[in-house]
């Protein structure tokens, strides 16, 4: 079956596979197209001008489209973790054998050039029923699949997808087996980051919590479930539930047209900070519940720990630390004195990193709104802090140098001028 998508013609038997078929059936935009080649050899592919890119198994780039083409293969578990596989790719591997090694039935379909679908594991039925179900018992051989299933549950939540009971049982078994420890930090963070970019990232973390994976991968976040908050401020009570509500609000706030992200990363930074803001509550002694005095500072080493363990980029960590330490200050902004606000601005390093300040406020706002019955409340602190910071940041050393002020006196003069600017904003908001 020659490939007909481009002017390039080859004698290969090729199929569109995996996510592209799934998303086509869901009428969802297709991001990447992966192709399967049946009955060919590495030598044939190279002779046709394909460029080999896979080290562990034969994957090639098409000479014109640069889309990925993989030879049909089977895999056998040999070692630990998601890399411990031996791969067999030869012309005698059938399309059904290749599809059987895939994770979920909705990802185990192939489409021929004429549009016909090869679906040996009932993926189309599971798409219709909105079920994420494992293809075979070989599913348990790859611990990465726990994270992938949770990520798919997040991505397709709005389509009504849920995880099949038997698949949920399997990912729970994997989570309890200790195999998750074989995953590299980079891979765990990659899955987490991809999930945080989705519209329902809370589902990813809820699934991981439910199947015991979060306890293995991020115990400090997992510990928040069951930790109560004061009902007056947190009608939802549970800190884990609250954190998921905050994450949902962070998604809402970073999906608006008003949020002008410099890049996709800003969005994910706000959402990650929202996840981390209350980690310190997991350390509160039970006899002090539901009060969590000092949880902000108590959470800082826990933010440092997860960022170190998962090798999370510094800019994500820095925002998360700021939100963890100062989210309550943000809520109490109207009660704070001008010099306290200035100290917070200094600590947040707003003079050198003004672009980070709106991200900080958004994550704090998500915390305020992420409570039962608080979702539609106004948050005037946002406008107040933005104006106070803007007014204070207009002050610069140049004006004082021109007045002949020198040395340490410049710093004092700037402090006084910034305090005056903040007080002016405070007065305007009190009227």
C-alpha positions in Angstrom: 0.0 0.0 0.0 1.9 3.1 -1.2 1.8 6.1 1.0 -0.2 8.8 -0.6 0.1 11.9 1.6 2.9 13.5 -0.4 4.5 13.4 -3.8 6.9 10.9 -2.4 6.0 7.4 -3.4 7.3 4.3 -1.7 6.5 0.6 -1.9 6.0 0.4 1.9 2.9 -0.9 3.7 2.2 2.0 6.1 -0.5 2.9 8.6 -1.3 5.9 10.7 -1.2 4.7 14.3 -1.8 5.6 17.9 -2.8 9.1 19.1 -3.5 10.4 15.6 -6.2 7.7 15.0 -7.6 8.2 18.5 -7.9 12.0 18.1 -9.3 11.7 14.5 -12.1 9.6 15.9 -12.7 12.2 18.6 -12.7 15.1 16.1 -9.8 16.5 18.1 -6.9 18.4 16.5 -4.0 16.0 15.6 -0.7 17.3 16.8 1.7 14.5 15.8 1.3 11.8 13.2 3.1 8.5 13.8 3.2 5.8 11.2 3.7 2.1 11.4 5.6 0.2 8.7 4.8 -3.5 8.3 6.9 -6.1 6.4 10.0 -3.9 5.9 13.6 -4.0 7.0 16.0 -1.3 8.3 18.0 -1.6 5.1 14.9 -1.0 2.9 14.0 2.1 4.9 17.5 3.6 4.5 17.6 2.7 0.8 14.3 4.7 0.4 15.9 7.8 2.0 14.4 7.5 5.5 16.6 8.8 8.2 17.0 6.5 11.3 16.6 8.2 14.7 15.7 5.4 17.1 18.7 3.8 18.9 16.8 1.1 20.8 14.3 0.3 18.1 14.0 1.3 14.4 12.2 4.6 14.1 12.8 6.7 11.0 12.0 10.2 9.7 10.2 10.5 6.3 12.4 12.1 3.7 9.9 14.8 2.9 7.3 15.2 5.7 9.8 14.4 8.5 7.0 12.5 10.2 8.0 9.4 12.3 7.8 5.9 10.8 8.5 2.9 13.0 8.9 -0.7 11.9 6.4 -3.1 13.4 7.9 -4.6 16.6 7.3 -6.7 19.6 8.9 -6.1 23.0 9.8 -8.4 25.9 10.5 -7.3 29.4 14.1 -8.1 30.4 15.0 -5.7 33.2 13.5 -3.2 35.6 11.7 0.0 34.8 10.4 1.4 31.5 13.7 0.9 29.7 14.2 -2.8 30.5 12.8 -4.1 27.2 14.3 -6.1 24.3 12.8 -5.2 21.0 12.2 -7.4 18.0 11.6 -5.7 14.7 11.4 -7.8 11.5 9.3 -8.2 8.4 7.4 -11.0 10.0 5.9 -8.9 12.9 2.2 -8.4 12.2 0.2 -5.2 12.8 -1.9 -7.0 15.5 1.3 -8.0 17.3 2.7 -4.4 17.2 -0.6 -2.9 18.4 -0.8 -5.5 21.3 2.3 -4.0 23.0 0.6 -0.5 23.2 -0.7 0.8 26.5 -4.4 1.6 26.0 -7.0 0.2 23.5 -7.8 3.8 22.4 -4.1 4.1 21.4 -3.9 0.6 19.8 -5.6 1.3 16.4 -4.2 1.8 13.0 -5.7 3.5 9.9 -4.8 2.5 6.4 -4.5 4.9 3.5 -8.1 4.2 2.4 -9.4 5.3 5.9 -10.2 1.7 7.1 -9.4 1.1 10.7 -7.5 -2.0 12.1 -8.8 -2.3 15.6 -8.0 -5.8 17.1 -8.5 -4.7 20.7 -11.8 -2.8 20.5 -10.4 0.7 20.8 -13.3 2.2 18.8 -15.9 0.7 21.2 -13.9 2.1 24.2 -13.8 5.6 22.5 -17.6 5.4 22.1 -17.9 4.3 25.8 -15.4 6.9 26.9 -13.2 4.3 28.7 -9.4 4.2 29.1 -8.6 0.5 29.2 -5.3 -1.4 29.0 -4.6 -3.6 26.0 -3.1 -6.7 27.6 -1.5 -8.0 30.8 1.9 -6.8 29.4 0.7 -3.3 30.5 2.1 -3.9 34.0 5.7 -4.3 32.6 6.1 -0.5 32.1 5.8 1.6 35.2 5.7 4.8 33.1 2.2 3.8 32.0 0.8 4.7 35.5 1.7 8.4 34.7 0.6 8.1 31.1 -2.9 6.8 32.1 -3.2 9.6 34.6 -2.2 12.1 32.0 -4.7 10.7 29.4 -7.4 10.8 32.1 -6.6 14.5 32.6 -6.5 15.3 28.8 -9.7 13.5 27.9 -11.7 14.3 31.1 -13.7 16.9 29.3 -14.7 14.3 26.8 -16.2 12.2 29.6 -13.4 9.5 29.7 -12.9 7.5 32.9 -10.4 4.7 33.7 -11.7 1.1 33.5 -11.8 -0.5 37.0 -9.5 -3.3 36.0 -6.9 -0.8 34.6 -7.2 1.3 37.8 -6.4 -1.9 39.7 -3.4 -2.6 37.6 -1.9 0.9 38.0 -2.5 0.6 41.8 -0.6 -2.8 41.7 2.3 -1.2 39.8 2.4 1.8 42.3 2.6 -0.6 45.2 5.2 -2.8 43.6 8.1 -0.3 44.0 8.6 -0.2 40.2 7.9 3.6 40.1 11.3 4.1 41.7 12.9 3.0 38.5 11.5 6.1 36.6 14.0 8.9 36.0 13.3 12.3 37.6 13.3 13.9 34.1 10.6 11.5 32.9 8.3 12.0 35.9 8.6 15.8 35.6 8.0 15.6 31.8 4.7 13.8 32.4 3.8 16.2 35.2 4.6 19.2 33.1 2.6 17.9 30.1 -0.4 17.3 32.5 -0.1 20.8 34.0 -0.5 22.2 30.5 -3.9 20.4 30.1 -7.3 21.9 31.0 -7.9 19.4 33.8 -4.5 18.8 35.4 -6.2 18.2 38.8 -7.4 14.8 37.4 -3.8 13.7 36.8 -3.0 14.3 40.5 -6.3 12.8 41.7 -5.7 9.6 39.7 -2.1 9.4 41.1 -3.4 9.9 44.6 -6.2 7.3 44.1 -3.8 4.6 42.8 -1.1 5.2 45.5 1.4 6.5 42.9 1.5 10.0 44.4 2.6 8.6 47.7 5.6 7.1 45.9 6.4 10.0 43.7 5.5 13.1 45.7 4.6 12.0 49.3 4.5 15.6 50.6 1.6 16.4 48.2 -0.1 13.1 48.9 0.0 13.8 52.6 -2.4 16.7 52.3 -5.4 14.5 51.8 -7.2 14.0 55.1 -5.5 17.0 56.7 -8.4 19.4 57.8 -8.6 23.2 57.6 -10.8 25.5 59.6 -14.3 25.3 58.2 -14.8 29.1 58.3 -12.1 29.7 55.7 -12.2 26.2 54.1 -15.7 24.8 53.8 -14.2 22.0 51.7 -12.1 21.1 54.9 -9.6 18.7 53.3 -6.2 20.2 52.3 -5.8 17.8 49.4 -9.2 18.7 48.0 -8.4 22.4 48.5 -5.1 22.1 46.6 -7.0 20.5 43.7 -9.5 23.3 43.8 -6.7 25.8 43.8 -5.1 24.1 40.8 -8.5 24.3 38.9 -8.7 28.0 39.7 -5.1 28.5 38.4 -6.1 26.8 35.2 -9.1 29.1 34.9 -7.0 32.2 35.5 -4.2 31.3 33.1 -6.7 30.3 30.4 -8.1 33.8 30.1 -7.3 36.3 27.3 -6.3 38.7 30.1 -3.4 36.4 31.0 -0.7 37.3 28.5 1.8 34.5 29.0 5.2 35.1 27.5 5.2 31.5 26.8 3.5 28.2 27.8 5.9 28.0 30.7 4.4 30.9 32.6 1.1 29.1 32.6 2.7 26.0 34.0 4.7 27.9 36.6 1.5 29.5 38.0 -0.1 26.0 38.2 2.9 24.4 39.7 3.1 27.1 42.4 -0.6 26.6 43.1 0.1 22.9 43.7 3.0 23.7 46.1 1.4 26.6 48.1 0.1 24.5 51.1 2.7 21.7 51.3 3.6 22.8 54.9 0.1 21.8 56.1 1.1 18.1 55.8 3.7 18.7 58.6 1.2 20.2 61.2 0.9 17.9 64.3 -2.6 16.4 64.5 -3.3 17.9 68.0 -3.0 21.4 66.4 -5.5 20.7 63.6 -7.3 22.4 62.0 -5.0 25.3 62.6 -1.8 25.5 60.6 0.2 28.3 62.1 3.5 28.8 60.2 2.7 26.4 57.4 4.0 28.9 54.8 7.6 28.8 56.0 7.3 25.1 56.9 6.5 24.3 53.3 9.6 25.9 51.8 12.0 22.9 52.4 9.3 20.7 50.9 9.2 22.8 47.7 13.0 22.7 47.6 12.9 18.9 48.0 10.5 18.1 45.2 12.3 20.5 42.8 15.6 18.9 43.6 14.2 15.3 43.3 12.5 15.9 40.0 15.1 18.3 38.7 12.5 21.0 38.2 13.8 24.1 36.5 14.8 27.0 38.8 12.2 29.5 37.5 9.4 27.1 38.5 11.0 26.6 41.9 11.5 30.3 42.6 7.8 31.2 41.9 6.6 28.2 44.0 8.8 29.3 46.9 7.4 32.9 46.8 3.8 31.8 46.6 4.4 29.2 49.4 5.8 31.8 51.7 3.7 34.9 50.9 0.2 33.7 49.8 -1.4 34.7 53.1 0.4 38.2 53.0 -1.3 38.6 49.6 -4.7 37.8 51.0 -4.1 40.3 53.9 -2.7 43.0 51.7 -5.2 45.7 52.9 -4.3 45.1 56.5 -0.5 45.4 56.0 1.5 48.5 56.8 3.4 50.2 53.9 6.8 49.1 55.3 5.6 45.5 55.5 4.4 45.6 51.9 7.8 47.1 50.9 9.6 44.3 52.7 7.5 41.8 50.8 8.2 43.5 47.5 11.9 43.4 48.3 11.7 39.7 49.2 9.8 39.0 46.0 12.6 40.8 44.1 10.0 42.8 42.1 12.5 45.4 41.1 14.6 43.0 39.1 11.9 40.6 38.1 8.7 42.7 37.6 7.4 40.2 35.0 7.1 37.5 37.7 4.9 39.6 40.0 1.6 39.1 38.1 2.3 35.3 38.1 2.7 35.5 41.9 -0.5 37.3 42.4 -2.4 34.9 40.1 -1.3 31.9 42.0 -2.3 33.6 45.3 -5.7 34.6 43.8 -6.2 30.9 42.8 -5.6 30.0 46.4 -8.2 32.5 47.6 -10.8 31.4 45.0 -10.0 27.6 45.4 -12.4 27.1 48.3 -15.9 25.9 48.4 -18.3 28.9 47.9 -15.4 31.3 47.3 -15.1 30.7 43.6 -16.8 33.9 42.5 -15.8 36.2 45.2 -14.0 39.4 44.3 -10.2 39.7 44.9 -9.4 43.4 45.0 -6.0 42.6 46.5 -4.9 41.8 42.9 -5.5 45.4 41.7 -4.2 47.0 44.9 -0.9 45.1 44.9 -0.4 45.6 41.2 -0.8 49.4 41.6 1.3 49.6 44.8 4.1 47.7 43.1 3.9 49.8 40.0 3.9 53.1 42.0 6.9 51.9 44.0 8.8 50.7 41.0 8.7 54.2 39.4 11.3 55.2 42.0 14.8 55.0 40.8 18.3 56.0 41.9 18.9 58.4 39.0 16.7 61.2 40.5 18.5 61.1 43.8 22.0 61.0 42.3 21.0 64.1 40.3 20.1 65.8 43.6 23.7 65.1 44.7 22.8 62.3 47.2 25.6 59.7 47.5 26.5 56.4 49.0 24.1 54.6 51.5 21.9 57.7 51.6 20.7 56.8 48.0 19.2 53.6 49.3 17.5 55.3 52.2 16.1 58.0 49.9 14.7 55.3 47.6 13.2 53.4 50.5 11.4 56.5 51.7 10.2 57.4 48.3 8.9 53.9 47.7 7.1 53.9 51.1 5.5 57.3 50.2 4.3 55.8 46.8 2.8 52.8 48.5 1.0 54.9 51.1 -0.5 57.0 48.3 -2.0 53.9 46.7 -3.2 52.7 50.1 -5.0 56.0 50.7 -6.6 55.9 47.2 -8.0 52.4 48.0 -9.3 53.4 51.4 -11.5 56.2 50.0 
